[in-house]
Amino acid sequence: MKTTPLPPPEPEAPRAWIAAAFVLLASVTVLSGLTLVLTWRLAAQTEALAELRERAASCPVREPTSSEPRIEVEAVPPPPSAPLGSGAYVAAGVDVAPLMRLRLERVRHGSPAGTVRFGAADVLSPRAVHVLSLWAPWCVACKEVLPDLRELFARRGASWGDAVRFLPVQVLDPTAPEDAIRIWGPLMPPSAVQLADRSLADSFIAALRDESRRLYQGTLPVTLAFDCNRRVRWARIGVPSPAELKELEEWLDTFRAELKDGDPRCRQVWCGNGRCENGEAGRCEEDCGTPAEAAAPSERPVTGPIEVAVAAPSDVAATPTGPAKTAPKPRECPSECPRCDAKGRCLTLWDGPPATVPIPASGCGDGKCDAGEDSSTCCRDCGCKPPLQCRRGQGEQDVCLPPRLWPD
């Protein structure tokens, strides 16, 4: 019997390809559908977010309580910012909003230390005007102006109350701020908060150095007065003269009166005035901060002052009664130094007048930039272009030199 041979089996490869093609087509179809759904959802969410922003911008201003005077306010653009220029008083005010976002180290007596946003309400209270002092432990001139500010606040503190506050900021120094405050804090006016910028980029100084502000020009100390809108309205680079300190006192009275009397300028609504008004939460970090600020920062305990490096004669307490104790022998003060502390460190004599420098016969040094004099021939009268300073150079001649970064 003859058998018929079976036909050869069909190859499996074409079937596998067809199956793979169907799977790929199904995957593309599913992904296309998901893309369309996600695109539709994204467009809906974008439209909803735009509607929320529009509603937030149109929110009415908070109505005053029965105890507050009813003053009509409206949102206005921030006032124009004016650079420091050559005068100490800046009528339009200098905008320092970028500073409000910076986080600085905080040192407070009897309280934990950590970091805090410079624009936080417990640093720059919206119910006060502030005197800001930029200083460093190595800055000799800072130890001249701080006692003057302390005397000013001691004399006017009772009338100013909490409406005028002092805020020191340690800059350009990597040392521990609690150690600096422990030693030099007694030179300063009382302050609830002391700050220090130890960032690698010196962020605080960099923001002040910006050409739009020019509030730091390479020299410490720097004294700034903030009005009710946290704008710098008075500034002095270097050690203020008695006349300039009197001017600062008068302007602080003006700023305090603007705040206390409800001046319209202190009631205007705009992002950057230091007051977190309705509708600004979440969109004005300068005034309202961020939700992350509610979290407790990493803190460490700090003790109060335990030693005073410099004291005026009136600050020396009487010798207490009791068993006599042998006081440690003070170290010898160098002959070229007018005053030292108990450890032999050379300090600036801030409680006495500076030594009188004889005026040359040529007229240079009479306080007037006369005809024929300029910064190269008589910088004592005509000054120097910042950041250069008029200092005694070689040959006992006054010349324009870069500022000293460290004391001699």
Secondary structure, DSSP 8 states (H G I E B T S, - for coil): -----------SHHHHHHHHHHHHHHHHHHHHHHHHHHHHHHHHHHHHHHHHHHHHHT-------TTS------B---------TT-SEEEEEE--GGGGG-EEEEE-TTS-BEEEETT-TTTS-TTSEEEEEEE-TT-TTHHHHHHHHHHHHHHHHHHHGGGEEEEEEE-S--S-HHHHHHHHGGGS---S-EEE---TT-HHHHHHHSTTT----S-S-EEEEE-TTS-EEEEEES---HHHHHHHHHHHHHHHHHHHTT-GGGT-B-TTSS---TT-TTT-HHHH--GGGGS----B--------S---GGG-----SSS-----------TT-SEE-TT--EE--TTS--------TTSTTSS---TT--TTT-HHHH---TT-EEEE-GGG-EEEE---SS--
